[in-house]
Every structure is written in C-alpha cells, then in structure tokens.
Amino acid sequence: MYKRIMFLTFIFALTLSLSAAEYYGGETITVREIDTLKTDLFSGCRILDVNGIVEGDVFAGCEQISIEGEVTDDVITGCRVLTVTGIVGDNVIGFAQSIIIDGEVKGDVLAFGGSVRITERAKIQGNVYVGTGDFRFEG
C-alpha cells in the first residue's frame, strides 16, 4: 500500500511540474490583437503574425515572421524575413535572410543573416550581436 501511495504521489508531482505549450503548423498562423496565449508558442508555417500577446517564448521556423504585439520572453526564429515592431520581453535570436528590428527588445539581439537593419525607433536594452553581410544601424 505504501508503494502505491508513493507511486501516485510521484506521478502527481510530475504532472504539476509539466508546463504547457501551444504547437501550430499550417499556411498562416495569427495571434490576433485580442488574443493572449498563456504558454510558449512553437510554430512551423509559412507566415506567422503575432499581433496579440504571447506570455512565454516564441520558437518558429517560418518563411515570414512578424512580431507586432508582445512576447514576454524570447523570440527564437529561423526564417526568411523577421520583423519586430512590437515588444519582446527578453532576447531575439534570429537566423534569417532579412531581419528588421523596429520595436522594443528588453534583452539581447543575436541576428545572423543576409541583411540586418535596426531602425531609429528601435529600443534595445541589451547587447547586439550581428553576423551578416549587410548591417544598417539607423538609430
């Protein structure tokens, strides 16, 4: 009886420690302005638009990624075009043909690709690490 109770307690403790995540795939994935995702977002699609709030990380492998809303943690991407015009609560790690940072990044930016552009409106509170052929820092 003691072993059963210990086993059930162990299983219950494991389920409490698991964190949830959202997994999306398809042609176009959109987090609308009125949406709040309370987990991490894993996406493999052609176009990812984050206009609302993601309370966690965004992991995406897409052709085009646009962050216009808010991501409270990291954005980690591999894509053709990455555009950040919203707010990222921590780091942006992007491997892309074209990366444009035009919003607020509260952590570091690690940008690797063909061209990286940081506009005059961009606010980056951390460090910027760039490995690219064409780098424009306008601010």
FIKEFI-497478 format. One record per atom (N, C-alpha, C): x, y, z; residue number from 0. Coordinates in nm, 2 decimals, padded with zeros to 4 digits. Example, Ala and Ser with C-alpha at 12.3 -4.5 7.8 and 13.67 -1.06 7.14 Angstrom:
<nodes>
       x       y       z    k
   01.32  -00.57   00.78    0
   01.23  -00.45   00.78    0
   01.32  -00.33   00.78    0
   01.28  -00.22   00.71    1
   01.37  -00.11   00.71    1
   01.29   00.00   00.79    1
</nodes>
This chain:
<nodes>
       x       y       z    k
   00.08  -00.12   00.00    0
   00.00   00.00   00.00    0
   00.09   00.13   00.00    0
   00.19   00.12   00.08    1
   00.28   00.24   00.09    1
   00.35   00.27  -00.05    1
   00.38   00.16  -00.12    2
   00.44   00.18  -00.26    2
   00.35   00.25  -00.35    2
   00.22   00.21  -00.35    3
   00.12   00.27  -00.43    3
   00.10   00.42  -00.40    3
   00.10   00.45  -00.28    4
   00.08   00.59  -00.24    4
   00.20   00.67  -00.29    4
   00.32   00.62  -00.27    5
   00.44   00.69  -00.32    5
   00.44   00.70  -00.47    5
   00.40   00.60  -00.54    6
   00.40   00.60  -00.69    6
   00.30   00.71  -00.73    6
   00.18   00.71  -00.68    7
   00.08   00.81  -00.72    7
   00.12   00.95  -00.68    7
   00.19   00.96  -00.57    8
   00.24   01.10  -00.53    8
   00.34   01.14  -00.63    8
   00.43   01.05  -00.67    9
   00.53   01.08  -00.77    9
   00.47   01.12  -00.90    9
   00.37   01.05  -00.95   10
   00.31   01.08  -01.08   10
   00.24   01.21  -01.07   10
   00.17   01.24  -00.96   11
   00.10   01.37  -00.94   11
   00.20   01.48  -00.94   11
   00.32   01.47  -00.87   12
   00.42   01.57  -00.87   12
   00.48   01.60  -01.01   12
   00.49   01.49  -01.09   13
   00.54   01.51  -01.23   13
   00.44   01.59  -01.31   13
   00.31   01.56  -01.29   14
   00.21   01.64  -01.37   14
   00.21   01.78  -01.33   14
   00.24   01.82  -01.21   15
   00.24   01.95  -01.16   15
   00.35   02.03  -01.22   15
   00.46   01.96  -01.24   16
   00.58   02.04  -01.29   16
   00.59   02.05  -01.44   16
   00.50   01.99  -01.52   17
   00.49   02.00  -01.66   17
   00.44   02.14  -01.70   17
   00.50   02.20  -01.80   18
   00.45   02.33  -01.84   18
   00.38   02.31  -01.98   18
   00.28   02.39  -02.01   19
   00.21   02.37  -02.13   19
   00.27   02.45  -02.24   19
   00.24   02.42  -02.36   20
   00.29   02.49  -02.48   20
   00.19   02.47  -02.59   20
   00.19   02.56  -02.68   21
   00.10   02.56  -02.80   21
   00.18   02.53  -02.92   21
   00.14   02.43  -03.00   22
   00.21   02.39  -03.12   22
   00.12   02.42  -03.24   22
   00.17   02.49  -03.33   23
   00.09   02.53  -03.45   23
   00.16   02.51  -03.58   23
   00.09   02.47  -03.68   24
   00.15   02.45  -03.81   24
   00.05   02.48  -03.92   24
   00.09   02.50  -04.04   25
   00.00   02.54  -04.15   25
   00.05   02.65  -04.24   25
  -00.04   02.70  -04.31   26
   00.00   02.81  -04.41   26
   00.02   02.94  -04.33   26
  -00.08   02.99  -04.26   27
  -00.07   03.12  -04.19   27
  -00.12   03.10  -04.04   27
  -00.04   03.14  -03.95   28
  -00.07   03.14  -03.81   28
  -00.08   03.28  -03.76   28
  -00.19   03.32  -03.70   29
  -00.20   03.46  -03.65   29
  -00.25   03.46  -03.50   29
  -00.18   03.53  -03.42   30
  -00.22   03.56  -03.28   30
  -00.28   03.70  -03.29   30
  -00.41   03.70  -03.29   31
  -00.48   03.83  -03.31   31
  -00.46   03.93  -03.19   31
  -00.49   04.05  -03.22   32
  -00.48   04.16  -03.12   32
  -00.55   04.13  -02.99   32
  -00.66   04.07  -03.00   33
  -00.75   04.04  -02.88   33
  -00.71   03.91  -02.81   33
  -00.61   03.84  -02.87   34
  -00.57   03.71  -02.81   34
  -00.45   03.72  -02.72   34
  -00.45   03.64  -02.61   35
  -00.34   03.62  -02.52   35
  -00.31   03.47  -02.51   35
  -00.20   03.43  -02.55   36
  -00.15   03.30  -02.54   36
  -00.07   03.29  -02.41   36
  -00.11   03.20  -02.32   37
  -00.05   03.20  -02.18   37
   00.06   03.09  -02.18   37
   00.11   03.05  -02.29   38
   00.21   02.95  -02.30   38
   00.32   02.98  -02.40   38
   00.42   02.90  -02.41   39
   00.51   02.91  -02.52   39
   00.44   02.88  -02.66   39
   00.49   02.94  -02.76   40
   00.44   02.91  -02.90   40
   00.55   02.85  -02.98   40
   00.52   02.73  -03.03   41
   00.60   02.66  -03.13   41
   00.53   02.66  -03.26   41
   00.59   02.71  -03.36   42
   00.52   02.72  -03.49   42
   00.61   02.68  -03.61   42
   00.56   02.61  -03.70   43
   00.62   02.58  -03.83   43
   00.52   02.61  -03.93   43
   00.53   02.72  -04.00   44
   00.43   02.76  -04.10   44
   00.50   02.85  -04.21   44
   00.41   02.90  -04.30   45
   00.47   02.99  -04.40   45
   00.47   03.13  -04.34   45
   00.37   03.17  -04.28   46
   00.36   03.31  -04.23   46
   00.31   03.30  -04.08   46
   00.39   03.37  -03.99   47
   00.35   03.38  -03.85   47
   00.33   03.53  -03.82   47
   00.22   03.57  -03.78   48
   00.19   03.71  -03.73   48
   00.15   03.71  -03.59   48
   00.23   03.77  -03.50   49
   00.19   03.79  -03.36   49
   00.15   03.93  -03.34   49
   00.02   03.95  -03.33   50
  -00.04   04.08  -03.31   50
  -00.09   04.10  -03.17   50
  -00.11   03.99  -03.10   51
  -00.16   03.99  -02.96   51
  -00.04   03.97  -02.87   51
  -00.07   03.90  -02.76   52
   00.03   03.87  -02.65   52
   00.06   03.72  -02.64   52
   00.19   03.69  -02.63   53
   00.23   03.56  -02.60   53
   00.31   03.57  -02.47   53
   00.25   03.50  -02.37   54
   00.32   03.50  -02.24   54
   00.41   03.39  -02.23   54
   00.52   03.39  -02.30   55
   00.62   03.29  -02.30   55
   00.72   03.31  -02.41   55
   00.78   03.20  -02.46   56
   00.87   03.21  -02.57   56
   00.80   03.19  -02.70   56
   00.86   03.23  -02.81   57
   00.82   03.20  -02.95   57
   00.93   03.13  -03.02   57
   00.91   03.00  -03.06   58
   01.00   02.93  -03.13   58
   00.94   02.90  -03.27   58
   01.00   02.96  -03.38   59
   00.93   02.95  -03.51   59
   01.03   02.92  -03.62   59
   00.99   02.84  -03.71   60
   01.06   02.81  -03.83   60
   00.96   02.84  -03.95   60
   00.97   02.96  -04.00   61
   00.87   03.00  -04.10   61
   00.94   03.08  -04.21   61
   00.86   03.11  -04.32   62
   00.91   03.19  -04.42   62
   00.92   03.34  -04.38   62
   00.81   03.38  -04.32   63
   00.80   03.52  -04.28   63
   00.74   03.53  -04.14   63
   00.81   03.60  -04.05   64
   00.76   03.62  -03.91   64
   00.75   03.77  -03.88   64
   00.64   03.81  -03.82   65
   00.61   03.94  -03.78   65
   00.57   03.95  -03.64   65
   00.64   04.02  -03.56   66
   00.61   04.04  -03.42   66
   00.56   04.18  -03.40   66
   00.43   04.21  -03.40   67
   00.37   04.34  -03.38   67
   00.31   04.36  -03.25   67
   00.28   04.25  -03.18   68
   00.23   04.26  -03.05   68
   00.33   04.25  -02.94   68
   00.31   04.16  -02.84   69
   00.41   04.15  -02.73   69
   00.44   04.00  -02.70   69
   00.57   03.97  -02.69   70
   00.61   03.84  -02.65   70
   00.69   03.86  -02.52   70
   00.65   03.80  -02.41   71
   00.70   03.83  -02.28   71
   00.84   03.77  -02.25   71
   00.88   03.68  -02.34   72
   01.01   03.61  -02.32   72
   01.09   03.62  -02.45   72
   01.15   03.51  -02.49   73
   01.24   03.51  -02.60   73
   01.17   03.49  -02.73   73
   01.23   03.54  -02.84   74
   01.19   03.50  -02.98   74
   01.30   03.44  -03.04   74
   01.29   03.31  -03.08   75
   01.40   03.23  -03.14   75
   01.34   03.18  -03.28   75
   01.41   03.23  -03.39   76
   01.35   03.20  -03.52   76
   01.45   03.16  -03.62   76
   01.41   03.09  -03.72   77
   01.48   03.06  -03.84   77
   01.38   03.08  -03.95   77
   01.41   03.18  -04.03   78
   01.31   03.22  -04.13   78
   01.38   03.30  -04.25   78
   01.29   03.34  -04.34   79
   01.34   03.42  -04.45   79
   01.34   03.57  -04.41   79
   01.23   03.62  -04.35   80
   01.21   03.76  -04.31   80
   01.16   03.76  -04.17   80
   01.23   03.83  -04.08   81
   01.19   03.85  -03.94   81
   01.18   04.00  -03.92   81
   01.06   04.04  -03.88   82
   01.03   04.18  -03.85   82
   00.98   04.20  -03.71   82
   01.04   04.28  -03.63   83
   01.00   04.30  -03.49   83
   00.96   04.45  -03.48   83
   00.83   04.48  -03.47   84
   00.78   04.61  -03.45   84
   00.71   04.63  -03.31   84
   00.70   04.52  -03.24   85
   00.63   04.52  -03.11   85
   00.73   04.52  -03.00   85
   00.69   04.44  -02.89   86
   00.77   04.44  -02.77   86
   00.81   04.29  -02.75   86
   00.94   04.27  -02.72   87
   00.99   04.14  -02.69   87
   01.05   04.15  -02.55   87
   01.01   04.07  -02.45   88
   01.05   04.09  -02.31   88
   01.19   04.04  -02.28   88
   01.25   03.96  -02.37   89
   01.39   03.92  -02.34   89
   01.46   03.92  -02.47   89
   01.53   03.81  -02.51   90
   01.62   03.81  -02.63   90
   01.55   03.78  -02.76   90
   01.61   03.83  -02.87   91
   01.57   03.80  -03.00   91
   01.69   03.73  -03.07   91
   01.67   03.60  -03.10   92
   01.77   03.53  -03.17   92
   01.71   03.49  -03.31   92
   01.77   03.55  -03.41   93
   01.71   03.53  -03.54   93
   01.82   03.49  -03.64   93
   01.79   03.38  -03.72   94
   01.86   03.34  -03.83   94
   01.77   03.36  -03.95   94
   01.80   03.46  -04.04   95
   01.71   03.50  -04.14   95
   01.79   03.56  -04.26   95
   01.72   03.56  -04.37   96
   01.78   03.64  -04.49   96
   01.77   03.79  -04.46   96
   01.66   03.83  -04.40   97
   01.64   03.97  -04.37   97
   01.58   03.99  -04.23   97
   01.65   04.07  -04.15   98
   01.60   04.10  -04.01   98
   01.58   04.25  -03.99   98
   01.46   04.29  -03.95   99
   01.44   04.43  -03.92   99
   01.39   04.44  -03.77   99
   01.46   04.52  -03.69  100
   01.42   04.54  -03.56  100
   01.37   04.69  -03.55  100
   01.24   04.71  -03.53  101
   01.18   04.84  -03.53  101
   01.10   04.86  -03.40  101
   01.11   04.77  -03.30  102
   01.04   04.78  -03.18  102
   01.13   04.78  -03.06  102
   01.07   04.73  -02.95  103
   01.15   04.72  -02.82  103
   01.19   04.58  -02.79  103
   01.32   04.57  -02.76  104
   01.37   04.44  -02.72  104
   01.44   04.46  -02.58  104
   01.39   04.40  -02.48  105
   01.44   04.42  -02.34  105
   01.56   04.34  -02.31  105
   01.60   04.25  -02.40  106
   01.72   04.17  -02.38  106
   01.82   04.19  -02.49  106
   01.89   04.09  -02.52  107
   01.99   04.09  -02.63  107
   01.93   04.06  -02.77  107
   02.00   04.11  -02.87  108
   01.96   04.07  -03.01  108
   02.08   04.00  -03.07  108
   02.06   03.88  -03.11  109
   02.15   03.80  -03.19  109
   02.10   03.78  -03.33  109
   02.15   03.85  -03.42  110
   02.10   03.85  -03.56  110
   02.20   03.80  -03.66  110
   02.16   03.69  -03.73  111
   02.25   03.63  -03.83  111
   02.17   03.62  -03.96  111
   02.23   03.68  -04.06  112
   02.16   03.66  -04.19  112
   02.22   03.75  -04.30  112
   02.14   03.76  -04.41  113
   02.19   03.84  -04.52  113
   02.20   03.99  -04.50  113
   02.09   04.04  -04.44  114
   02.08   04.18  -04.40  114
   02.01   04.20  -04.27  114
   02.07   04.29  -04.19  115
   02.01   04.32  -04.06  115
   02.00   04.47  -04.05  115
   01.88   04.52  -04.02  116
   01.85   04.66  -04.01  116
   01.79   04.69  -03.87  116
   01.85   04.78  -03.80  117
   01.80   04.83  -03.67  117
   01.76   04.98  -03.69  117
   01.63   05.01  -03.68  118
   01.58   05.14  -03.72  118
   01.61   05.24  -03.60  118
   01.58   05.36  -03.63  119
   01.59   05.47  -03.53  119
   01.49   05.46  -03.42  119
   01.38   05.39  -03.44  120
   01.27   05.38  -03.34  120
   01.30   05.26  -03.25  120
   01.39   05.17  -03.28  121
   01.42   05.05  -03.21  121
   01.48   05.09  -03.07  121
   01.43   05.01  -02.97  122
   01.49   05.03  -02.83  122
   01.54   04.89  -02.79  122
   01.67   04.88  -02.77  123
   01.73   04.75  -02.73  123
   01.81   04.77  -02.60  123
   01.76   04.71  -02.50  124
   01.82   04.73  -02.37  124
   01.94   04.64  -02.34  124
   01.96   04.54  -02.42  125
   02.08   04.45  -02.40  125
   02.18   04.48  -02.51  125
   02.26   04.38  -02.54  126
   02.37   04.38  -02.64  126
   02.32   04.34  -02.77  126
   02.39   04.38  -02.88  127
   02.36   04.35  -03.01  127
   02.47   04.27  -03.07  127
   02.45   04.14  -03.11  128
   02.55   04.06  -03.18  128
   02.50   04.03  -03.32  128
   02.58   04.07  -03.42  129
   02.54   04.06  -03.56  129
   02.64   03.98  -03.64  129
   02.59   03.89  -03.72  130
   02.68   03.82  -03.82  130
   02.60   03.83  -03.95  130
   02.64   03.92  -04.04  131
   02.56   03.95  -04.16  131
   02.65   04.00  -04.27  131
   02.60   04.00  -04.39  132
   02.67   04.07  -04.50  132
   02.64   04.22  -04.51  132
   02.52   04.26  -04.47  133
   02.47   04.40  -04.48  133
   02.41   04.44  -04.35  133
   02.47   04.53  -04.27  134
   02.42   04.57  -04.14  134
   02.40   04.72  -04.15  134
   02.27   04.76  -04.11  135
   02.24   04.91  -04.10  135
   02.19   04.94  -03.96  135
   02.26   05.03  -03.90  136
   02.22   05.07  -03.76  136
   02.18   05.22  -03.78  136
   02.05   05.24  -03.78  137
   02.00   05.38  -03.81  137
   01.98   05.47  -03.69  137
   01.98   05.41  -03.57  138
   01.95   05.49  -03.45  138
   02.07   05.54  -03.38  138
</nodes>
